[in-house]
Amino acid sequence: MGPAARRTALLLAACALAAPGAARASVPTPSGGTAVPPPTGGASAPDSGPALTATPHVLVGRVALFRGSFAARDAGRNVTIERFDAGTKSWTAIASARVESDGAYVARWRADVTGRHVARARLERGGDAGASQLEPAYESTLTVYRPAVTSWYGPGFYGRTTACAVRMTRTLLGVAHRRLPCGAEVALSYRGRAITVPVVDRGPFRRGRRWDLTSATAEALGFSFTDRIGAIRVG
């Protein structure tokens, strides 16, 4: 091998050694750039699936599922699911599960706190003093709703101005409520569909009903008659 060939071979070897360091994942920053997350000591999720996914929409009192997948070598270890409490600015354990032989796990939580929640999984390490926190990328979110009897309206009111000074149209997305301030954001869920809309009117005024959906909101949810839905104020 001549001198030129040897120089080329050494250059290729140096590039190959440097490549793994450049392959670390980056995350967006508030300024629009990217940053490499610091090492956390937690286990890396396998390529076959995420370390945590949660039931996105659940009624209070019902069971939310948390699923995930780690490496097969983590079989037998315990996974703790924690929910971030915005009031106390701390994490609270709500469920746990054991990693199966294939690396998968399923944890269950009977939802007892309404609202939008951030959850994370912590994989316990045998012999360690505590659990190893996973990277933020392995967090998940879910919304817990209150059930409420709801109706919808629209025909006969198109063109009129609502109690919140909004013109009622066939395309107006919103909800009527007796007391919530106009413009308050409300998350709604019905038979697997979900939408977030503002309060645009007052009502309903029939006893036993808590919300009135505009016709466009009802259509977006696949809602066509008086029924029970999930609803929670989120803003």
C-alpha positions as CSV (number, residue, x, y, z in Angstrom):
1,M,0.0,0.0,0.0
2,G,1.5,3.3,-1.0
3,P,1.6,6.5,1.1
4,A,-1.5,8.0,-0.5
5,A,-3.5,4.9,0.1
6,R,-2.4,4.7,3.7
7,R,-3.4,8.3,4.4
8,T,-6.9,7.6,2.9
9,A,-7.3,4.5,5.0
10,L,-6.4,6.4,8.2
11,L,-8.8,9.2,7.4
12,L,-11.7,6.7,6.9
13,A,-10.9,5.0,10.2
14,A,-11.0,8.3,12.1
15,C,-14.4,9.2,10.6
16,A,-15.8,5.8,11.6
17,L,-14.6,6.3,15.2
18,A,-16.1,9.8,15.4
19,A,-19.6,8.8,14.0
20,P,-21.2,7.3,17.2
21,G,-20.6,10.6,19.2
22,A,-22.5,12.5,16.5
23,A,-25.5,10.1,16.6
24,R,-26.8,11.2,20.0
25,A,-30.4,12.4,19.9
26,S,-31.1,16.1,20.1
27,V,-34.2,17.8,21.4
28,P,-35.7,21.2,20.5
29,T,-35.0,24.2,22.7
30,P,-37.4,27.1,23.3
31,S,-35.3,29.3,21.0
32,G,-35.8,27.0,18.1
33,G,-32.4,25.3,18.2
34,T,-31.5,21.9,19.4
35,A,-29.7,20.6,22.4
36,V,-28.3,17.2,23.4
37,P,-30.1,15.9,26.5
38,P,-27.7,15.1,29.4
39,P,-27.3,11.4,30.4
40,T,-29.7,10.3,33.1
41,G,-28.5,6.9,34.0
42,G,-31.8,5.3,33.0
43,A,-32.2,2.4,30.6
44,S,-32.5,3.1,26.9
45,A,-35.7,2.1,25.3
46,P,-35.5,-0.6,22.6
47,D,-36.1,0.2,18.9
48,S,-39.2,-2.0,19.0
49,G,-41.4,0.4,20.9
50,P,-41.7,3.4,23.3
51,A,-40.9,3.2,27.0
52,L,-44.3,4.8,27.9
53,T,-47.6,5.4,26.3
54,A,-50.8,6.2,28.2
55,T,-54.6,6.0,27.5
56,P,-55.0,9.6,26.1
57,H,-58.6,10.1,27.3
58,V,-60.4,8.6,30.3
59,L,-63.3,9.4,32.6
60,V,-62.6,9.9,36.2
61,G,-63.2,6.7,38.1
62,R,-62.2,4.6,35.1
63,V,-58.9,2.7,34.5
64,A,-56.1,4.3,32.5
65,L,-53.5,2.0,31.0
66,F,-49.8,2.7,30.8
67,R,-47.9,0.5,28.4
68,G,-44.3,0.4,27.4
69,S,-41.3,-1.7,26.3
70,F,-37.8,-2.0,27.6
71,A,-34.9,-4.3,26.7
72,A,-35.5,-8.0,27.4
73,R,-32.6,-7.9,29.9
74,D,-34.8,-5.7,32.2
75,A,-37.3,-8.6,32.6
76,G,-38.4,-8.9,36.2
77,R,-37.7,-5.3,37.2
78,N,-40.4,-3.1,38.5
79,V,-41.7,0.0,36.7
80,T,-43.3,2.8,38.7
81,I,-45.6,5.3,36.9
82,E,-45.6,8.8,38.4
83,R,-48.0,11.7,37.8
84,F,-46.7,15.3,38.0
85,D,-48.8,17.3,40.5
86,A,-48.8,21.0,39.3
87,G,-50.0,22.1,42.7
88,T,-47.1,20.7,44.7
89,K,-44.6,20.8,41.8
90,S,-43.7,17.2,42.6
91,W,-44.1,13.6,41.2
92,T,-46.6,11.2,42.8
93,A,-46.5,7.4,42.2
94,I,-49.9,6.2,40.9
95,A,-49.2,2.7,39.4
96,S,-46.6,0.0,39.1
97,A,-45.9,-3.1,37.0
98,R,-43.3,-5.8,36.4
99,V,-41.4,-6.0,33.1
100,E,-42.3,-9.2,31.3
101,S,-39.8,-11.6,29.6
102,D,-40.2,-9.8,26.3
103,G,-39.5,-6.4,27.9
104,A,-43.1,-5.2,27.8
105,Y,-45.2,-4.0,30.7
106,V,-48.7,-2.8,31.4
107,A,-49.6,-0.7,34.5
108,R,-53.1,0.4,35.6
109,W,-54.4,3.5,37.4
110,R,-58.0,4.1,38.4
111,A,-58.1,7.8,37.6
112,D,-59.0,9.9,40.6
113,V,-57.8,13.3,39.6
114,T,-59.4,15.2,36.7
115,G,-57.4,17.5,34.3
116,R,-54.5,17.2,31.9
117,H,-51.6,15.2,33.3
118,V,-48.0,14.4,32.5
119,A,-46.9,10.9,33.5
120,R,-43.5,9.3,33.5
121,A,-42.1,5.8,34.0
122,R,-39.2,5.0,36.4
123,L,-37.4,1.6,36.0
124,E,-36.1,0.3,39.3
125,R,-32.5,-1.0,39.3
126,G,-31.6,-4.0,41.5
127,G,-29.2,-3.1,44.2
128,D,-29.5,0.7,43.7
129,A,-30.6,3.0,46.4
130,G,-33.5,4.3,44.3
131,A,-35.0,4.2,40.8
132,S,-33.4,5.5,37.7
133,Q,-35.3,8.3,36.0
134,L,-35.9,7.9,32.3
135,E,-35.2,10.7,29.8
136,P,-38.0,13.3,29.3
137,A,-38.7,11.7,25.9
138,Y,-40.3,8.8,27.7
139,E,-42.9,10.9,29.4
140,S,-46.6,10.7,28.2
141,T,-49.7,12.8,28.7
142,L,-53.4,12.0,29.4
143,T,-56.6,13.8,30.1
144,V,-59.1,12.8,32.8
145,Y,-62.6,14.1,32.3
146,R,-65.8,14.4,34.4
147,P,-68.8,12.7,32.9
148,A,-71.8,15.0,32.2
149,V,-75.1,14.8,30.4
150,T,-74.9,17.0,27.3
151,S,-77.1,18.2,24.5
152,W,-76.4,20.2,21.3
153,Y,-78.1,23.1,19.5
154,G,-77.8,25.3,16.4
155,P,-80.7,25.2,14.0
156,G,-83.0,28.2,14.6
157,F,-80.1,30.1,16.2
158,Y,-77.9,30.7,13.2
159,G,-77.2,34.3,12.6
160,R,-78.0,35.3,16.1
161,T,-75.5,36.7,18.6
162,T,-74.7,34.5,21.6
163,A,-74.6,35.6,25.2
164,C,-70.8,35.8,24.8
165,A,-71.2,38.3,21.8
166,V,-70.3,35.6,19.2
167,R,-72.2,35.2,16.0
168,M,-73.8,31.7,15.9
169,T,-73.0,29.9,12.6
170,R,-73.0,26.4,11.3
171,T,-69.2,26.3,11.7
172,L,-68.9,27.9,15.2
173,L,-66.9,25.6,17.5
174,G,-67.8,26.1,21.1
175,V,-69.9,25.1,24.1
176,A,-72.6,26.7,26.2
177,H,-72.3,26.7,30.0
178,R,-74.3,28.4,32.7
179,R,-71.4,29.9,34.8
180,L,-68.0,29.4,33.2
181,P,-66.5,32.7,31.8
182,C,-66.8,33.3,28.1
183,G,-63.7,32.2,26.3
184,A,-62.8,29.5,28.9
185,E,-61.3,26.5,27.2
186,V,-63.1,23.2,27.7
187,A,-61.7,19.7,26.7
188,L,-64.4,17.3,25.5
189,S,-64.3,13.6,24.8
190,Y,-66.9,11.3,23.3
191,R,-66.5,7.7,22.0
192,G,-62.9,8.0,21.2
193,R,-63.0,11.5,19.8
194,A,-61.7,14.6,21.5
195,I,-61.7,18.3,21.0
196,T,-61.0,21.5,22.9
197,V,-63.3,24.5,22.4
198,P,-64.1,27.8,24.1
199,V,-67.3,28.7,26.0
200,V,-69.3,30.8,23.5
201,D,-72.8,31.0,25.1
202,R,-75.0,30.4,28.1
203,G,-77.0,27.3,28.7
204,P,-78.3,24.6,28.7
205,F,-81.4,25.6,30.6
206,R,-83.0,22.2,30.8
207,R,-82.6,20.5,34.2
208,G,-80.0,17.7,34.3
209,R,-77.9,18.9,31.4
210,R,-74.5,20.5,32.1
211,W,-73.3,21.4,28.6
212,D,-74.7,22.5,25.2
213,L,-72.5,21.9,22.2
214,T,-72.7,24.0,19.1
215,S,-73.7,22.0,16.0
216,A,-70.2,22.1,14.6
217,T,-68.7,20.8,17.9
218,A,-71.3,18.0,18.0
219,E,-70.4,17.1,14.4
220,A,-66.7,17.0,15.2
221,L,-67.3,14.6,18.1
222,G,-69.8,12.4,16.2
223,F,-72.5,13.5,18.7
224,S,-76.1,13.5,17.5
225,F,-78.4,13.3,20.5
226,T,-78.5,14.0,24.3
227,D,-75.9,11.7,25.9
228,R,-73.1,11.6,28.5
229,I,-69.7,12.9,27.5
230,G,-66.4,13.7,29.2
231,A,-65.7,17.3,29.8
232,I,-63.2,19.3,31.8
233,R,-62.1,23.0,31.9
234,V,-58.5,23.3,30.8
235,G,-58.0,27.0,30.4
